[in-house]
């Protein structure tokens, strides 16, 4: 077995000055000096943040969507709890992902908009959070955090890489807490650093090889090789950033380490706990982008304050077939989601950063891939956007039988946090009718 | 013959020349004089018509973007398009301008090629990289494509050297893909995984006694009648599943595989990844009312789909495997080989049948499944009697070849006695296998140092060597292909040829010819090209080339509008058949050496049962796409009117003559229209059915400004208006409100209603005044200029095959190829082989 130690004498590695003098923890990150390397987006003065939440069963459309459109609308039964935040959010109807159907199978496409998820040979594509993180660069310890509640980790996630590979969600609140706030042992840190170092030695070999190649090629070729050199250098820089984060002290948590709730029945308790950790992650600037999938599909009969336990699992309930008993339970569950959202908004509104409400610097998206789980419909999705720098306060309506792409909203969101993306997923532009404040 | 429709050189490609210290190359004085006299009225600072201000345009053609503009000017003057009125420039002046410009640009082009080569070093795209790793490691099912970012497309291809960039994202991805492939190649056990034998009869043939879509979608039958569901009842815990030994039962299936259907035989899961042999007995049947079976009159197509069985309503990754089989009416045993990953099973996948979906028949009622009404003669389907699966099929030797590529004779898990020497030897051996040539000690040094340093640090032999392998597979030796050129090693030529015609690295024969120099012998390159065209990897060229050239990779992009085209809803078999046709047609263009005019006109199609009925042809059965002669008067025949082309050039809801016309002119004819003016929005079709597209496009002919461009491509699109969004013939447009109502139930069980609105008018006239009444006329007109069709093919092949478009100074070579191929009618294989033997392909400088 390899003993964790650091080799500084190898001929191959000696060039890598950053490998020298390791071992002591650096007190503070040199964030400012690191960021220029990574900033590819026009860097906004204010950090843009996003919390992206999906429940994969969705909401009952009839009681979710307000009747009137525009600014003066009355809250629907489901949304009533959000009245105090009326001016801080927009509710949308008539949005969906074109070509994304197949009932529950669309759950992995909520933030990717990849078409045809049930088709043979389907491949997912990059999700909104990863796209934003790729563009913004690693400015925080975690480029993104991908969380889940009751989630079937192997098969479900909101977060997918550029290549459409599923990024598994973290569903343990305590593990997440430790990653964010508890310093690893020196051995763990060294082991991690050693892994980065090994990647570095491969890059060294590639660099030497490319330099040799450069001698024998034409001017045109050299221009292509320049890209190759740049790529090597940039990967190295990222390795170095990773190493610095390893050696950087983690922030202090404002709360003690939470205990995990194991019981899947306690869906809402788990949900609330994860939301509070998402908030901590944002407040401590451990990350600026959080996704959270509440896997209602994988949730058995669950506890609801009004009802005790529901009569059946979340999925069973969702196929209510208009049974009043099932509808009543689902409506309660829907409302409870909104209560949790209200609490999150309250916390973000209370917290100040540079004299501004954190809510005004954080986009909170809540929605679902299901328009109507009862019929497995994937159009007219329930979508809510709170916070950030938008002129909120309205019910923005698009045609029921000719939906606007949900990706248009994503483009508007990206642009509002300083990413000059003109296109994402199946977008046709920013979302019409949603103005920046 | 004038040169028309030159594909513009990609300015990006040569952008690097603009930098650096290259001296300015001004245009000769003669050019300026003619321009002053004839062009400045319209193209001065004040008027700058068409956005061209000649007084401000630089004369330094060293700058690639400037050169691009001058090539445009050259072409338009040469064609007589400019100046617009003939009296404005004398014939002598025109001649002087054109030749002076041409020679100035050509001279510069030559100097550049001499100094730096025809085009730059080209990175492999992700498809090539995957195919090369599959070939090197003998892992035909290796999947690493999806680990690599999608490659940029330039000039429609993902093979354009100037667009195949490298970034940190790509480099990291290549490193990881290489590591994944190497892991896959290495085995750790002394023997192959054990072979499982599975056999299902009776109720084990299907997961349960029914499936989604009512009892008409699937049932178990005995003596041609459905058995009662009661026979499945009374199953207690621990009791065996009922009827699972009943060999008299048949599984009768009448729906296609689509979410949420799960149709895998009970109790089989692949424990190991690999190939499995599937043997089953089946017959084609029809279902009559009352769940009765009768033998079908024709075969039914099926395939298998691999996926992990999941719970209700959930769906994981799924892919077709085992190829398409035609199940005949007489009971017979079929055999195929499927590829499964660990934990996967197979499910029956009948093609072209209903796919019932949950539908709310009335608002606010419980949603139900509804099986669509049976066609006349009964609902086609298949009945299965038994099914056997055996696998994973053991490889011919163990350790498998993939392992030997990396470790030679070293047994799995073994550590050699002299690790340093053995590491050196294996690395050198692997490098030769991977790159097809001996790299030499100096080139190997960085990789060797990497492996040895790892060993020194205490890494295992295995890990140390894998690090070096991984680096090698991400290095320039494996990842880039070089320009051949006169001074380059012959390996570059072999590599160019094989990546062109097989989309992968050279095979052993080709490598040998490169090594011993015989590839340079006269006729050998042509002979090798012919060998590859007849070889097993030709299909890879067909697939990859048509994916880009004809946009087949986007064939599934647009779903048919379910309001207007309910008959196409979820008809995956139709779409797949379209794809097969176009691939088969393109393969025939080359293998049968068809004339270039077949691009727009032919008296045959490639079709199977589904496509034949789509084209209104009777009497074709079976899923196999084959050549079928067309009856006189059929509007089909030729790429121009293939369903795939007509589908990718529409959007699923409506067709636009503008879009289709531009699509055809660019891709098939090779005369791409200039980009649209920035401020004009696209025409929005009126799907109510009130206005025809012709009404909406009236401005394109009325306004002189619009017409100057649109008259070049709108007319072609208009003649194609008789084909709907999936390429079926139509004489009237469809709408949602205006016109004659048509209603029914679609393939998913949903009610539909659309209207037949105004009639289609496919007539028009071309730029030169030639008018046409319909598609037949248009085909004749386009087929009458086979030279242009051939020229376009040469241009497309050049981009794909060399990674760099035809340069200005190479236009003469193109014309020379066309001259040589003219007397046989510009046959496609002739053109392709002539290109391969031309200086364009070998990147050599020789004046045409």
Interface residues (C-beta under 8 A of the other chain):
Chain A: X2 X3 X7 X10 X11 X12 X13 X99 X102 X103 X104 X105 X115 X116 X117 X118 X119 X120 X121 X122 X123 X134 X155 X162 X163 X164 X165 X198 X199 X201 X202 X204 X205 X206 X208 X209 X210 X212 X213 X217 X218 X219 X220 X221 X223 X224 X225 X227 X228 X230 X231 X232 X234 X235 X238 X297 X315 X321 X322 X374 X375 X376
Chain B: X16 X20 X115 X116 X117 X119 X120 X121 X122 X123 X146 X147 X148 X149 X161 X165 X166 X167 X168 X169 X170 X171 X172 X173 X175 X258 X259 X260 X305 X310 X313 X314 X315 X316 X317 X318 X319 X320 X357 X358 X359 X360 X364 X365 X366 X367 X442 X443 X445 X446 X447 X449 X450 X453 X454 X456 X457 X458 X459 X467 X468 X470 X471 X474 X475 X476 X477 X480 X482 X483 X556 X557 X558 X559 X572
